[in-house]
Amino acid sequence: MISAVILIGNISDLAVIPNELLKDNTVKIFSLSLDAHRELELKKIKHKVADELLSQEERFKIFDKMIELRSWYSRLPSNDYELEGVNILEIFDTQEFQSFLMPKLINFAIIDKIIRLESPKKIITAGSLSELVQPFINNEDIELKIFQNKTENNLFWDKITIKFNIGRTPLAFTISRKNYLRIKNFIETMAGFIYNFWFDFRRSKKKCTVFLEFNPESFSNLLLAMKNYDGNTILINQRRSPIWSKKSLEIIRKSKCKILKIDDILTIKEKREISLLTKIYSQKIEKLWENSKFFNELFEIDDCSFWGSIKEGMIKMYSSKLTAHISLILSVKQFFENADIRCLVSLNESGETEKSFLAYNKRKIPSILLEHGFIERTVTTKRFDILSDYESFNDKIAVWGEMKKEWLMNQYNIKTERIIVTGSPRHDNYFFSRLEKINKKEKILLLAPNPINDLNGLSSTDLKLRVNKVIAEVISSAKKIGGVRIIVKLHPIQLKHNEEMLSFIKNMDKSIPVYLWSPIIDTINKADAVLVISPEIHATPTMLLESMILGKPTMNVYLSKSVPQYYHVQSEAVFTVTDSDYIMNNLKKILFDEKFQDTLKKNADNFVAKSLSFRGNASEKLASILQSY
């Protein structure tokens, strides 16, 4: 019989829970993260991996709940939180909110299951999990012992990781968001002074097409196609600077784009009003948080409220952004009132920049949502469409091909006049960059593991361990085969799993080059074949499509018993296998079987032709549409 349950949230919790408790045979230990599991294994401490308790269906249910809650502000009974017709609470970055909420929902469900299965009289944990345990012991005869973990638990998005490569060596350093914005502001100010690309909307009388949060390197052809536009092409980038690299700076100079610096829109007098408005809205929102009945009923699963577990984090998130959001809304208002805006172009409607512009606009000015990633769906993975914004966007949607248009029309009854088929502007360069490898001394395999994202609720210790197992098998098999060199490309997105995979690869073999921010075209063209790892059942990584366009034989390893029957799978455009298949034989096939490679590339070419319209000139197609406004 167990005397207590110990919950380990992360590796820092182990530093505060006494060893005698961890080695007590009468307690049952549960790890709730990969690093905690590894450390317990290293110390040979018997434990249970807690997230194994949740089934996939249960995780889907939690995902659906998270989607329901991400627009929680829309249920408020009053409009007391509106400024210039925009709900201040709505501006908060959707992905940031989901990244905060989803892990807590998962752990909340896990703890609920542990308590129901074990019926413990005592629960021992550290500060990181104590708030999630509290709702379950309020009405139960359970003793809670908390060991305070003094490790600062900052919100993940409060930090920015800067990644780059020096040659083959990946480097990264982390700074606070506040310091990142200071550095960004300084660099942009200096560059703007030298090159004079700031947009003065109060003086210019020309019409404007506005691009929200576009990376000039990814959309160079589109920006250059707008060069002869008889108006202003405006870039607005609050998150990542539009001049983050020498190449992006050169693209802006050649395309004659202008950059609107949102932070500098307001006059000194207008900026003085922000502190007063912050005080007014802060008081309103503080009063809102006190409405326990509303939040307890809203934030509950199976009649158990978890509001108390997230309240402190929610208050911290929203209060820390309040001044910035007020400033953003007032700046957007000034821009709309003084500039002749003809069209807004965005890649999503979930970021703070996009939300503020679209919410203030209220469809008065045409807006276009541009498809920006390779996303195929089946009926079984349809629920994840909500993460792409297509379902909720209420104006025009520019898609890559007729297949996506048909999907949106058939699945969501979106009218045909709202869908524009433009092809993919970000991939125009790919169709002119196809290179055949001529080095016969060795085969180069590009390994591209797709990171597991917390947003979908599928992240688990087991899934991460299976990714590591595939990576290890690929590396060891390549060494056994001989004549094969591995290079690695990690997704640039800021995710903990990316950091974990980088650490795992470097621990296996420090000599393997890992590319973080290097141009994807160049990285793929170095390879003879590409191997993608897709741990999430709904994922169709864009790397698959890019490898197909560039004529590289591509293998995709799914971490599921069955592979979703996406069109690229049915077309055999990609060599699709599961992690239970024999890696070494499949590697030999993709690297050395020339007949198989030729068939694969032929199928891939056919797939690309059916999936992408206006191949190589999608930028001109979209630019012609934008210039007509």
C-alpha positions as CSV (number, residue, x, y, z in Angstrom):
1,M,0.0,0.0,0.0
2,I,1.3,3.4,-0.9
3,S,1.6,6.1,1.7
4,A,1.8,9.1,-0.7
5,V,2.1,10.2,-4.3
6,I,5.0,12.4,-5.4
7,L,4.5,14.5,-8.5
8,I,7.7,15.7,-10.3
9,G,7.0,18.6,-12.8
10,N,10.5,19.3,-13.9
11,I,14.1,18.6,-13.1
12,S,14.4,21.6,-10.7
13,D,11.7,20.0,-8.5
14,L,14.0,17.1,-7.8
15,A,16.5,19.5,-6.1
16,V,14.0,20.5,-3.4
17,I,12.3,17.1,-2.7
18,P,14.4,15.2,-0.1
19,N,16.1,12.0,-1.4
20,E,14.7,10.0,1.5
21,L,11.2,10.6,0.2
22,L,12.2,9.8,-3.4
23,K,13.7,6.5,-2.3
24,D,10.8,5.6,0.0
25,N,9.3,2.3,-1.2
26,T,5.9,3.3,0.2
27,V,5.5,6.3,-2.1
28,K,4.6,6.3,-5.8
29,I,6.4,8.8,-8.0
30,F,5.1,10.3,-11.2
31,S,7.2,12.3,-13.7
32,L,5.4,14.9,-15.7
33,S,8.2,15.9,-18.1
34,L,11.0,14.4,-20.2
35,D,13.8,16.0,-18.1
36,A,12.3,14.8,-14.9
37,H,11.9,11.3,-16.3
38,R,15.5,11.3,-17.5
39,E,16.9,12.5,-14.1
40,L,14.9,9.9,-12.2
41,E,16.2,7.2,-14.5
42,L,19.7,8.4,-14.1
43,K,19.3,8.2,-10.3
44,K,17.7,4.8,-10.7
45,I,14.6,5.9,-8.9
46,K,11.5,3.9,-9.7
47,H,8.7,6.0,-11.1
48,K,5.8,6.2,-13.5
49,V,5.7,8.4,-16.6
50,A,2.5,10.2,-15.8
51,D,1.5,11.4,-19.3
52,E,1.1,7.8,-20.4
53,L,-2.2,7.8,-18.5
54,L,-3.9,10.0,-21.1
55,S,-5.2,8.4,-24.3
56,Q,-5.1,10.2,-27.7
57,E,-8.8,10.7,-27.5
58,E,-8.5,12.3,-24.1
59,R,-5.9,14.6,-25.5
60,F,-8.2,15.5,-28.4
61,K,-10.9,16.4,-25.9
62,I,-8.4,18.7,-24.1
63,F,-7.4,20.3,-27.4
64,D,-11.0,21.0,-28.2
65,K,-11.4,22.6,-24.8
66,M,-8.3,24.8,-25.3
67,I,-9.8,26.0,-28.7
68,E,-13.0,26.9,-26.9
69,L,-11.2,28.9,-24.2
70,R,-8.7,30.8,-26.4
71,S,-11.4,33.4,-27.1
72,W,-12.6,33.5,-23.5
73,Y,-12.9,37.3,-23.7
74,S,-15.8,37.1,-26.2
75,R,-18.0,35.8,-23.4
76,L,-17.7,38.9,-21.3
77,P,-21.1,40.5,-20.7
78,S,-20.0,44.1,-21.3
79,N,-17.8,46.1,-23.6
80,D,-16.0,47.9,-20.7
81,Y,-12.7,46.6,-22.1
82,E,-12.9,48.2,-25.5
83,L,-10.6,51.0,-26.7
84,E,-11.4,52.6,-30.0
85,G,-13.8,49.7,-30.7
86,V,-11.2,47.1,-30.1
87,N,-11.3,44.7,-27.1
88,I,-8.0,45.1,-25.3
89,L,-8.1,41.5,-24.1
90,E,-8.5,40.2,-27.6
91,I,-5.2,41.6,-28.8
92,F,-3.2,39.1,-26.7
93,D,-1.2,36.7,-28.9
94,T,-3.3,33.6,-29.4
95,Q,-0.3,31.2,-29.7
96,E,1.2,32.7,-26.6
97,F,-2.0,32.1,-24.7
98,Q,-2.3,28.6,-26.0
99,S,1.3,27.8,-25.1
100,F,0.5,29.0,-21.5
101,L,-2.8,27.1,-21.2
102,M,-2.4,23.8,-23.0
103,P,0.4,22.3,-20.8
104,K,-1.6,23.3,-17.7
105,L,-4.7,21.6,-19.1
106,I,-2.8,18.4,-19.9
107,N,-1.2,18.3,-16.4
108,F,-4.5,19.1,-14.8
109,A,-6.1,16.1,-16.5
110,I,-3.1,13.9,-15.6
111,I,-3.3,14.8,-11.9
112,D,-7.1,14.2,-12.0
113,K,-6.4,10.7,-13.3
114,I,-3.7,10.0,-10.8
115,I,-5.9,10.9,-7.9
116,R,-8.8,8.8,-9.3
117,L,-6.5,5.8,-9.9
118,E,-4.4,6.0,-6.7
119,S,-6.8,7.5,-4.2
120,P,-3.8,9.0,-2.2
121,K,-4.1,10.3,1.3
122,K,-1.1,12.5,0.7
123,I,0.3,14.3,-2.3
124,I,3.9,15.6,-2.3
125,T,5.1,18.1,-4.9
126,A,7.0,21.3,-5.6
127,G,5.7,24.7,-6.2
128,S,5.4,24.3,-10.0
129,L,2.5,21.8,-9.7
130,S,1.0,22.7,-6.4
131,E,-1.6,25.1,-7.9
132,L,-2.8,22.4,-10.3
133,V,-3.2,20.0,-7.3
134,Q,-5.1,22.4,-5.1
135,P,-8.6,22.1,-6.9
136,F,-8.7,18.4,-6.3
137,I,-8.0,18.4,-2.6
138,N,-10.5,21.1,-1.6
139,N,-13.3,18.6,-1.3
140,E,-11.2,15.5,-0.6
141,D,-9.5,14.2,2.5
142,I,-6.0,14.6,1.0
143,E,-3.0,16.1,2.7
144,L,-0.8,18.3,0.4
145,K,2.9,18.7,1.2
146,I,4.6,21.4,-0.9
147,F,8.4,21.9,-1.2
148,Q,9.0,25.4,-2.5
149,N,10.9,25.5,-5.7
150,K,12.7,28.8,-5.8
151,T,13.7,28.4,-9.5
152,E,12.1,31.3,-11.3
153,N,9.3,30.0,-13.5
154,N,9.2,32.8,-16.2
155,L,6.6,32.5,-18.9
156,F,8.3,30.9,-21.9
157,W,7.4,33.7,-24.3
158,D,9.0,36.3,-21.9
159,K,12.3,35.2,-23.3
160,I,13.6,35.3,-26.9
161,T,16.1,32.8,-28.1
162,I,18.5,34.2,-30.8
163,K,19.7,31.4,-33.1
164,F,22.3,31.4,-35.8
165,N,25.1,29.4,-37.3
166,I,28.8,30.2,-37.5
167,G,29.8,27.8,-40.2
168,R,28.6,24.3,-39.2
169,T,28.3,25.3,-35.5
170,P,24.8,26.2,-34.2
171,L,24.8,29.0,-31.6
172,A,22.0,30.4,-29.5
173,F,21.6,32.7,-26.6
174,T,18.5,33.8,-24.7
175,I,17.5,37.3,-23.7
176,S,14.4,38.9,-22.1
177,R,11.7,40.1,-24.5
178,K,12.3,43.6,-23.2
179,N,16.0,43.6,-24.0
180,Y,15.3,42.0,-27.4
181,L,12.9,44.9,-28.2
182,R,15.5,47.4,-27.1
183,I,18.1,45.9,-29.4
184,K,15.6,45.6,-32.2
185,N,14.7,49.3,-31.8
186,F,18.3,50.4,-31.8
187,I,19.3,48.4,-34.9
188,E,16.2,49.6,-36.8
189,T,16.8,53.2,-35.8
190,M,20.4,53.2,-37.0
191,A,19.5,51.4,-40.3
192,G,16.6,53.7,-40.9
193,F,18.8,56.7,-40.4
194,I,21.3,55.4,-43.0
195,Y,19.0,54.0,-45.6
196,N,15.9,56.2,-45.1
197,F,13.3,53.5,-45.5
198,W,10.9,54.7,-42.8
199,F,7.4,55.4,-43.9
200,D,6.0,58.8,-42.9
201,F,2.3,58.2,-43.3
202,R,1.4,61.8,-42.3
203,R,3.2,63.2,-45.3
204,S,2.7,60.6,-48.0
205,K,-0.5,60.8,-49.9
206,K,0.0,57.7,-51.9
207,K,-2.2,54.6,-51.5
208,C,-0.7,51.8,-49.4
209,T,-0.7,48.0,-49.4
210,V,0.3,46.8,-45.9
211,F,2.1,43.5,-45.2
212,L,1.9,42.4,-41.5
213,E,4.8,40.5,-40.0
214,F,6.4,39.3,-43.3
215,N,10.0,38.0,-43.5
216,P,11.6,39.8,-46.5
217,E,13.9,36.8,-47.1
218,S,11.0,34.4,-47.4
219,F,8.9,36.7,-49.6
220,S,11.7,38.4,-51.6
221,N,10.0,37.7,-55.0
222,L,6.7,39.1,-53.8
223,L,8.2,42.3,-52.5
224,L,10.2,42.8,-55.7
225,A,7.1,42.2,-57.8
226,M,5.5,45.1,-55.9
227,K,8.4,47.4,-57.0
228,N,6.4,49.1,-59.8
229,Y,3.3,49.5,-57.6
230,D,2.0,53.1,-58.0
231,G,1.6,53.3,-54.2
232,N,3.6,52.4,-51.1
233,T,4.4,48.8,-50.1
234,I,4.5,48.9,-46.3
235,L,6.1,46.4,-44.0
236,I,5.0,46.3,-40.4
237,N,7.0,43.9,-38.2
238,Q,6.7,44.1,-34.4
239,R,8.0,40.7,-33.7
240,R,10.9,40.0,-35.9
241,S,12.7,43.0,-37.5
242,P,12.3,43.2,-41.3
243,I,16.0,44.0,-41.5
244,W,17.2,41.1,-39.3
245,S,19.9,40.1,-41.9
246,K,22.0,41.7,-44.6
247,K,20.0,39.8,-47.2
248,S,16.7,41.1,-45.9
249,L,18.0,44.7,-45.8
250,E,19.1,44.4,-49.4
251,I,15.7,43.1,-50.4
252,I,14.0,46.1,-48.9
253,R,16.4,48.4,-50.7
254,K,15.8,46.8,-54.1
255,S,12.1,46.5,-53.7
256,K,11.7,50.1,-52.5
257,C,9.5,48.9,-49.6
258,K,8.9,51.2,-46.7
259,I,8.8,50.2,-43.1
260,L,6.3,51.6,-40.6
261,K,7.7,51.7,-37.1
262,I,4.6,51.4,-35.0
263,D,6.4,52.5,-31.8
264,D,7.1,55.9,-33.3
265,I,3.6,56.7,-34.6
266,L,2.2,58.5,-31.6
267,T,3.1,62.1,-30.7
268,I,4.5,63.0,-27.3
269,K,1.1,64.3,-26.3
270,E,-0.6,61.1,-27.4
271,K,2.0,59.0,-25.6
272,R,1.3,60.9,-22.4
273,E,-2.3,59.7,-22.6
274,I,-1.2,56.1,-22.5
275,S,-0.3,56.0,-18.8
276,L,-3.7,57.5,-17.9
277,L,-5.5,54.9,-20.1
278,T,-3.4,52.1,-18.6
279,K,-4.5,53.1,-15.1
280,I,-8.2,53.3,-16.2
281,Y,-8.2,49.9,-18.0
282,S,-6.0,48.3,-15.3
283,Q,-8.6,49.1,-12.7
284,K,-11.4,47.6,-14.9
285,I,-9.4,44.4,-15.6
286,E,-8.4,44.0,-12.0
287,K,-12.1,44.1,-11.1
288,L,-12.8,41.6,-13.8
289,W,-10.3,39.1,-12.3
290,E,-12.3,39.2,-9.0
291,N,-15.4,37.8,-10.8
292,S,-14.6,34.3,-9.5
293,K,-18.1,32.9,-10.5
294,F,-17.6,33.8,-14.1
295,F,-14.0,32.4,-14.4
296,N,-14.7,29.3,-12.3
297,E,-17.6,28.3,-14.5
298,L,-15.7,29.2,-17.7
299,F,-12.4,27.4,-16.9
300,E,-13.6,24.0,-15.9
301,I,-13.3,20.4,-17.2
302,D,-15.7,17.7,-16.1
303,D,-17.3,20.0,-13.5
304,C,-13.9,20.7,-11.9
305,S,-12.7,24.3,-12.1
306,F,-9.0,24.9,-12.8
307,W,-9.3,28.7,-12.6
308,G,-7.4,28.9,-9.4
309,S,-4.5,27.0,-11.1
310,I,-4.1,29.6,-13.9
311,K,-5.4,32.8,-12.3
312,E,-2.0,34.1,-11.2
313,G,-0.4,33.4,-14.6
314,M,-3.3,34.9,-16.5
315,I,-3.1,38.1,-14.5
316,K,0.6,38.3,-15.0
317,M,0.4,37.8,-18.7
318,Y,-2.3,40.3,-19.4
319,S,-1.1,43.0,-17.0
320,S,2.4,42.9,-18.4
321,K,1.1,43.6,-22.0
322,L,-1.6,46.1,-21.1
323,T,0.4,49.3,-21.8
324,A,1.9,47.9,-25.0
325,H,-1.6,46.9,-26.3
326,I,-3.1,50.3,-25.5
327,S,-0.2,51.9,-27.4
328,L,-0.6,49.5,-30.3
329,I,-4.3,50.2,-30.6
330,L,-3.8,54.0,-30.6
331,S,-1.0,53.7,-33.1
332,V,-3.1,51.6,-35.4
333,K,-6.0,54.1,-35.1
334,Q,-3.6,57.0,-36.2
335,F,-2.3,55.0,-39.1
336,F,-5.8,54.2,-40.4
337,E,-7.0,57.8,-40.0
338,N,-4.0,59.3,-41.8
339,A,-3.0,56.8,-44.5
340,D,-4.7,55.7,-47.7
341,I,-4.7,51.9,-46.9
342,R,-6.1,49.8,-49.8
343,C,-5.3,46.2,-48.5
344,L,-4.0,44.4,-45.5
345,V,-2.0,41.1,-46.1
346,S,-1.3,38.7,-43.3
347,L,-0.1,35.2,-42.7
348,N,-2.3,34.6,-39.7
349,E,-4.8,36.4,-37.5
350,S,-3.4,35.2,-34.2
351,G,-0.5,37.6,-33.5
352,E,-0.8,40.9,-31.7
353,T,0.1,42.9,-34.8
354,E,-2.4,41.1,-37.0
355,K,-5.1,41.1,-34.4
356,S,-4.9,44.8,-33.7
357,F,-5.0,45.8,-37.4
358,L,-7.8,43.3,-38.3
359,A,-9.9,44.1,-35.2
360,Y,-9.7,47.9,-35.8
361,N,-10.4,47.5,-39.5
362,K,-13.6,45.6,-39.1
363,R,-13.6,44.6,-42.8
364,K,-13.8,48.3,-43.9
365,I,-10.6,47.8,-46.0
366,P,-10.0,44.5,-47.9
367,S,-7.8,42.0,-46.1
368,I,-6.1,38.8,-47.4
369,L,-4.9,35.9,-45.4
370,L,-2.1,34.2,-47.3
371,E,-1.5,30.5,-46.9
372,H,2.0,30.1,-45.6
373,G,2.6,26.4,-44.8
374,F,2.2,23.0,-46.5
375,I,-0.9,21.7,-44.7
376,E,-2.8,18.7,-45.9
377,R,-5.8,17.4,-44.1
378,T,-8.0,14.3,-43.9
379,V,-11.4,14.0,-42.1
380,T,-9.5,12.5,-39.1
381,T,-7.1,15.5,-38.8
382,K,-9.7,18.2,-39.7
383,R,-10.0,19.4,-36.1
384,F,-6.5,20.9,-36.4
385,D,-7.5,23.3,-39.2
386,I,-8.5,25.8,-36.5
387,L,-4.7,26.4,-35.8
388,S,-4.3,27.8,-39.4
389,D,-7.0,30.5,-39.0
390,Y,-8.7,29.6,-42.4
391,E,-11.9,28.5,-40.7
392,S,-12.4,31.8,-38.8
393,F,-11.0,34.4,-41.2
394,N,-13.8,36.4,-42.6
395,D,-12.3,38.1,-45.7
396,K,-10.4,36.8,-48.7
397,I,-8.0,33.8,-48.4
398,A,-5.1,33.3,-50.9
399,V,-4.3,29.6,-51.3
400,W,-1.5,27.7,-53.0
401,G,-3.7,25.5,-55.3
402,E,-7.1,24.3,-56.4
403,M,-7.0,21.4,-53.9
404,K,-6.9,23.7,-50.9
405,K,-9.7,25.8,-52.4
406,E,-11.9,22.8,-52.8
407,W,-11.2,21.7,-49.2
408,L,-12.2,25.1,-47.8
409,M,-15.3,25.2,-49.9
410,N,-16.4,21.6,-49.2
411,Q,-15.5,21.5,-45.5
412,Y,-16.3,25.0,-44.4
413,N,-18.7,26.3,-47.0
414,I,-16.5,29.2,-47.8
415,K,-17.8,31.0,-50.9
416,T,-15.7,30.6,-54.0
417,E,-15.4,34.4,-54.5
418,R,-13.6,34.6,-51.1
419,I,-10.8,32.2,-52.1
420,I,-8.0,33.4,-54.4
421,V,-5.7,30.8,-56.0
422,T,-2.3,32.4,-56.2
423,G,0.3,29.7,-55.7
424,S,3.0,30.0,-53.1
425,P,5.0,33.3,-53.4
426,R,7.5,32.1,-50.8
427,H,8.4,29.2,-53.0
428,D,9.0,30.9,-56.4
429,N,12.7,30.8,-55.9
430,Y,12.6,27.0,-55.4
431,F,11.5,26.3,-58.9
432,F,14.7,28.0,-60.2
433,S,17.1,26.6,-57.6
434,R,17.0,22.9,-58.3
435,L,20.5,21.4,-58.2
436,E,21.7,17.9,-58.9
437,K,24.4,16.6,-56.5
438,I,27.6,15.9,-58.3
439,N,29.8,14.7,-55.4
440,K,29.9,10.9,-55.7
441,K,32.4,10.3,-52.9
442,E,29.7,10.4,-50.2
443,K,26.0,10.6,-49.9
444,I,24.6,13.5,-47.8
445,L,21.4,12.9,-45.9
446,L,19.5,15.9,-44.6
447,L,17.8,14.9,-41.3
448,A,14.9,17.2,-40.5
449,P,13.0,16.3,-37.3
450,N,9.8,18.3,-36.9
451,P,9.4,19.6,-33.3
452,I,6.5,18.6,-31.1
453,N,4.3,21.6,-30.4
454,D,2.5,22.1,-27.1
455,L,-0.5,23.7,-28.8
456,N,-2.1,20.5,-29.9
457,G,-1.9,18.6,-26.6
458,L,0.0,15.6,-28.1
459,S,3.3,16.4,-26.5
460,S,4.4,13.6,-24.2
461,T,7.5,12.0,-22.7
462,D,6.9,8.8,-24.8
463,L,6.6,10.8,-28.0
464,K,9.8,12.7,-27.4
465,L,11.6,9.5,-26.6
466,R,10.4,7.9,-29.8
467,V,11.7,10.9,-31.7
468,N,15.1,10.4,-30.1
469,K,15.0,6.7,-30.9
470,V,14.4,7.4,-34.6
471,I,17.2,10.1,-34.6
472,A,19.6,7.7,-33.0
473,E,18.7,4.9,-35.4
474,V,19.2,7.1,-38.4
475,I,22.6,8.3,-37.2
476,S,23.8,4.8,-36.2
477,S,22.5,3.3,-39.4
478,A,24.2,5.9,-41.6
479,K,27.5,5.1,-39.8
480,K,27.0,1.3,-40.4
481,I,26.2,1.8,-44.0
482,G,29.2,3.9,-44.6
483,G,29.8,6.7,-47.2
484,V,26.9,8.7,-45.7
485,R,27.2,12.1,-44.0
486,I,24.4,13.5,-42.0
487,I,23.5,17.1,-41.7
488,V,20.5,18.4,-39.6
489,K,18.0,21.2,-40.1
490,L,15.9,22.2,-37.2
491,H,12.7,24.3,-37.5
492,P,13.4,27.9,-36.5
493,I,10.3,28.1,-34.2
494,Q,11.0,28.8,-30.6
495,L,10.0,25.5,-28.9
496,K,11.5,23.6,-26.0
497,H,11.5,20.4,-28.0
498,N,13.8,22.0,-30.6
499,E,16.3,22.6,-27.8
500,E,15.9,19.1,-26.5
501,M,16.6,17.6,-29.9
502,L,19.6,19.8,-30.5
503,S,21.0,18.6,-27.2
504,F,20.3,15.0,-28.0
505,I,22.0,15.2,-31.4
506,K,25.1,16.9,-30.1
507,N,25.4,14.4,-27.3
508,M,25.3,11.6,-29.9
509,D,27.8,13.2,-32.3
510,K,29.2,16.7,-31.9
511,S,30.6,16.6,-35.5
512,I,27.1,16.6,-37.1
513,P,26.4,20.1,-38.4
514,V,23.0,21.5,-37.2
515,Y,21.6,24.4,-39.2
516,L,19.2,26.7,-37.5
517,W,18.7,29.9,-39.6
518,S,20.5,28.9,-42.7
519,P,18.4,29.3,-45.9
520,I,16.4,26.2,-46.4
521,I,17.0,26.1,-50.2
522,D,20.7,26.0,-49.6
523,T,20.5,23.3,-47.0
524,I,18.2,21.0,-49.0
525,N,20.4,21.5,-52.1
526,K,23.4,20.2,-50.2
527,A,21.7,16.9,-49.7
528,D,21.2,13.7,-51.9
529,A,18.1,12.8,-49.9
530,V,15.9,14.2,-47.1
531,L,14.6,12.4,-44.1
532,V,11.8,14.1,-42.2
533,I,10.5,12.9,-38.8
534,S,6.8,13.7,-38.2
535,P,5.8,12.9,-34.6
536,E,2.4,14.5,-34.8
537,I,-0.4,12.8,-36.7
538,H,-1.7,16.0,-38.2
539,A,1.6,17.4,-39.3
540,T,2.6,17.7,-42.9
541,P,5.9,19.6,-42.6
542,T,6.6,22.2,-45.2
543,M,10.0,20.6,-45.6
544,L,8.4,17.7,-47.4
545,L,7.0,20.0,-50.1
546,E,10.2,22.0,-50.4
547,S,12.3,18.8,-50.8
548,M,9.9,17.6,-53.5
549,I,10.1,20.9,-55.4
550,L,13.9,20.8,-55.3
551,G,13.9,17.2,-56.6
552,K,15.3,15.4,-53.6
553,P,14.1,11.9,-52.8
554,T,12.3,12.3,-49.5
555,M,11.4,9.9,-46.7
556,N,8.9,10.8,-43.9
557,V,8.9,8.8,-40.7
558,Y,5.5,8.9,-38.8
559,L,5.4,8.0,-35.2
560,S,2.0,6.3,-35.4
561,K,0.8,2.8,-36.1
562,S,-1.0,3.9,-39.2
563,V,-0.2,6.8,-41.6
564,P,-3.0,9.3,-42.4
565,Q,-3.9,9.0,-46.1
566,Y,-2.9,12.4,-47.2
567,Y,-2.8,13.1,-50.9
568,H,1.1,13.1,-50.9
569,V,1.0,9.7,-49.3
570,Q,-1.5,8.3,-51.7
571,S,0.5,9.7,-54.6
572,E,3.7,8.1,-53.3
573,A,5.4,11.4,-53.7
574,V,7.2,10.8,-50.5
575,F,8.6,7.5,-49.1
576,T,6.3,7.3,-46.1
577,V,7.1,4.8,-43.3
578,T,6.5,4.5,-39.5
579,D,9.0,4.3,-36.7
580,S,8.3,0.6,-36.4
581,D,9.8,0.0,-39.9
582,Y,13.4,-1.0,-40.3
583,I,15.3,2.2,-40.6
584,M,18.5,0.9,-42.2
585,N,16.9,-0.9,-45.1
586,N,14.8,2.2,-45.8
587,L,17.8,4.5,-45.7
588,K,19.6,2.3,-48.2
589,K,16.6,2.5,-50.5
590,I,16.3,6.3,-50.4
591,L,20.0,6.8,-50.8
592,F,21.2,4.2,-53.2
593,D,18.3,2.7,-55.2
594,E,18.4,4.9,-58.3
595,K,15.3,3.3,-59.9
596,F,13.3,3.9,-56.7
597,Q,14.6,7.5,-56.5
598,D,13.6,8.2,-60.1
599,T,10.1,6.9,-59.4
600,L,9.8,8.9,-56.2
601,K,11.0,12.2,-57.9
602,K,8.6,11.6,-60.8
603,N,5.7,11.1,-58.4
604,A,6.8,14.2,-56.4
605,D,6.9,16.4,-59.6
606,N,3.3,15.3,-60.4
607,F,2.2,16.0,-56.9
608,V,3.7,19.5,-56.9
609,A,2.1,20.2,-60.3
610,K,-1.3,19.3,-58.9
611,S,-0.8,21.0,-55.5
612,L,0.7,24.4,-56.5
613,S,-0.6,26.8,-59.1
614,F,1.5,29.5,-60.8
615,R,4.7,27.6,-60.0
616,G,7.6,30.1,-60.2
617,N,5.4,33.1,-60.7
618,A,3.0,33.1,-57.8
619,S,4.5,36.4,-56.6
620,E,3.6,38.1,-59.9
621,K,0.1,36.7,-59.6
622,L,-0.5,37.9,-56.0
623,A,1.2,41.3,-56.8
624,S,-1.2,41.9,-59.7
625,I,-4.1,41.3,-57.4
626,L,-2.8,43.6,-54.7
627,Q,-2.0,46.3,-57.2
628,S,-5.6,46.3,-58.4
629,Y,-6.9,47.6,-55.1
